[in-house]
Amino acid sequence: AIMIALFLPFMTLGGIFDVTGMEMIVEISDLISEFDSSDSSDDGFNDGFDDGSNEGSDMELEEFAFVLAIFLFLASPFFFLFSAIVSSLVLLSRKSPKLMGSLHLGYALLFVICGLLSPTFIGISIFDFIGIGFYIGAFASVFLIIDG
């Protein structure tokens, strides 16, 4: 179910625009590789972000929860893929996947808690952009925990 969920919409904008988990993996990987290649050609220019001042570093709980929820969501396709591979290998070795299932479910619950603590803007929450693929992938971990 986790692998199937990666091919379903993870992010959706009102049903008009959908992005699957696999598309997110490809796009984020491309962005990371582009960032790495542009970072290696650093010309020594200081953009002022590293000036040592602590001004604006106090982040409220709601803001921190929002940033963490966004990070967990963007990393979720990678984590779900890793979880599916590890769980499959554990199942093939005829052992219990409860540990991986618990970690996977903990990841999903941490996202939900951060999403609930995040501020809403004009009545729109982070959950309005989450697609069915994310939910299926996140909570399929329950099947790894229960005894069959």
C-alpha positions, 0 to 999 in steps of 0.5 A: 500500500505504501508503494502504491500510495507513491503513485497517487496524488500527494499534493493537490490544489483543489483537484485541479493540479496534482503531484504524485509522491514519485513526481515529488521525489524526482522534482526534489532530487533535481532541486537538490542536485541543482542546489549542490551544483550551484553551491560548488560554484560559490564565488565567495559572495557574502549575501548577509545571512551569515552576519552573526546577528540573532535578530528575528531568530525567535520562532513561535510554536505555530511557526515552528510547527508549520516549518516542521510540517512542511519539511516532514511533508516534503521529505515524506515520499523519500521516507515512505519509499525507504520504509517500504523497502525496509519493510519488504526486506524484513517481511521477506526475511520472515521477521516482524516489521513492527519496528519499521511500522511504528517508526512510520506511524510516528512520522505520520503522527508527528506530521499531523500534530505539527499540521494541527499546531500550524496556523491557518491562513484565511481559513486554509490549513496545510491539510487542504493541500495534502492528497490521498496518496499521502494519507494512504502511505502514512497510515498504511503503517498500521498494517505493519504493526498489527499481527496477521 
